[in-house]
Amino acid sequence: MTVKALFGAGESIKSASSMGKAVRAAERDGISSHGMLYVPTYCEHVKCGKVDGSTNPEVFSGRLSALLVDAKQDLLN
């Protein structure tokens, strides 16, 4: 259901599948505020352009306990 909703909102299938896994993990871990409850908000963020659902973020290795992720979002526009 989550993957279909996100894909329908405009996310790539790869991104929607990844978010689907994250939503399931949040539910499993008892963090419902970032699970199914938040899926409509995730979809709205894609639809309104707040989130680019077709981008491929780059993950850079930082330190052992941290990562740097470039989500390819132009914050100046």
C-alpha positions in Angstrom: 0.0 0.0 0.0 2.8 2.5 0.9 4.8 1.8 -2.3 1.7 2.2 -4.4 0.7 5.5 -2.8 4.2 6.9 -3.1 4.7 5.8 -6.6 1.3 7.2 -7.5 2.3 10.5 -5.9 5.3 10.7 -8.3 8.2 8.9 -6.5 10.4 6.5 -8.5 9.7 2.8 -7.8 13.2 2.6 -6.3 12.5 5.5 -3.9 9.0 4.3 -3.1 10.2 0.8 -2.3 12.9 2.2 0.0 10.4 4.4 1.8 8.0 1.4 2.1 10.8 -0.5 3.9 11.4 2.5 6.2 7.7 2.9 7.0 7.4 -0.8 7.8 10.5 -0.6 10.1 9.0 2.4 11.9 5.8 0.6 12.5 7.7 -2.5 13.6 9.7 -0.4 16.0 6.7 1.3 17.5 7.4 4.7 15.9 4.0 5.2 14.3 4.5 8.9 13.9 6.9 8.1 11.1 5.1 5.0 9.9 1.7 4.6 8.1 0.3 7.7 9.9 2.8 9.8 7.9 2.4 8.3 4.5 -0.2 10.9 3.3 2.3 13.7 4.3 5.1 11.9 2.5 2.9 11.8 -0.6 1.9 15.4 -0.3 5.6 16.4 0.0 6.3 14.7 -3.3 3.2 16.1 -5.1 4.0 19.7 -4.0 7.7 19.5 -4.9 9.0 19.7 -1.3 10.6 16.3 -2.0 12.0 15.2 -5.4 10.9 11.6 -5.5 12.9 10.8 -8.6 16.4 11.9 -7.4 19.2 9.5 -6.5 20.8 10.7 -3.3 24.5 10.2 -2.9 25.8 8.8 0.4 29.3 9.7 1.5 31.2 7.9 4.1 32.0 10.2 6.9 33.1 8.8 10.2 32.2 5.5 11.8 29.1 6.9 13.4 28.0 9.4 10.7 27.1 9.7 7.1 26.7 12.6 4.7 23.8 12.3 2.3 23.4 14.7 -0.6 19.6 14.6 -1.5 20.2 16.8 -4.5 17.8 19.4 -3.3 18.4 23.0 -4.4 17.5 24.9 -1.3 18.0 28.3 -2.9 15.0 28.0 -5.2 
